[in-house]
Amino acid sequence: MAYTVIVAAPAARDLRKLPEDARRRIGRRIDALAGDPRPHGVRQLKGLPELYRVRIGEYRAIYQIQDRELLVLVVQVRHRREVYR
């Protein structure tokens, strides 16, 4: 059962600011969430139980999983030192 992955407008803006090679790498990892929204290494954020984060090198993608709608909503993609602020 495949999930639909949607990149929210703020996350799309974050992606456009990144270098091309990082954008491609992050895009592949985000696309892979459609098949497995909770892959090995994914963590649920403390204090925000509806949000998850996946590490992609020095970048982090923050997203929500809506199991009833089979939807993954990417809300933020930033460098690791900026993403949790």
Backbone hydrogen bonds, N-H to C=O, Kabsch-Sander energy under -0.5 kcal/mol:
donor,donor_aa,acceptor,acceptor_aa,energy
3,Y,34,A,-2.9
4,T,70,L,-2.7
6,I,4,T,-0.5
6,I,72,V,-3.0
8,A,6,I,-0.7
8,A,74,V,-2.7
12,A,8,A,-2.4
13,R,9,A,-2.2
14,D,10,P,-2.1
15,L,11,A,-2.4
16,R,12,A,-2.1
17,K,13,R,-1.1
17,K,14,D,-0.6
18,L,15,L,-1.4
23,R,19,P,-2.4
24,R,20,E,-2.2
25,R,21,D,-2.0
26,I,22,A,-2.8
27,G,23,R,-2.5
28,R,24,R,-2.2
29,R,25,R,-1.7
30,I,26,I,-2.7
31,D,27,G,-2.6
32,A,28,R,-1.6
33,L,29,R,-0.6
33,L,30,I,-1.1
34,A,31,D,-1.4
35,G,32,A,-0.9
36,D,32,A,-1.5
42,V,39,P,-1.9
43,R,53,R,-2.2
45,L,51,L,-2.5
48,L,45,L,-1.0
51,L,48,L,-2.3
52,Y,63,Y,-3.0
53,R,43,R,-2.7
54,V,61,A,-2.0
56,I,59,Y,-3.0
59,Y,56,I,-2.0
60,R,78,R,-2.8
61,A,54,V,-2.1
62,I,60,R,-0.5
62,I,76,Q,-3.0
63,Y,52,Y,-2.5
64,Q,73,L,-2.4
65,I,50,E,-0.6
66,Q,64,Q,-0.5
66,Q,71,L,-3.3
67,D,65,I,-0.7
70,L,66,Q,-0.7
71,L,66,Q,-2.1
72,V,4,T,-3.1
73,L,64,Q,-2.2
74,V,6,I,-2.9
74,V,72,V,-0.6
75,V,62,I,-2.5
75,V,73,L,-0.6
76,Q,62,I,-1.6
78,R,60,R,-1.9
80,R,58,E,-2.9
82,E,79,H,-1.7
83,V,79,H,-1.8
85,R,82,E,-1.3
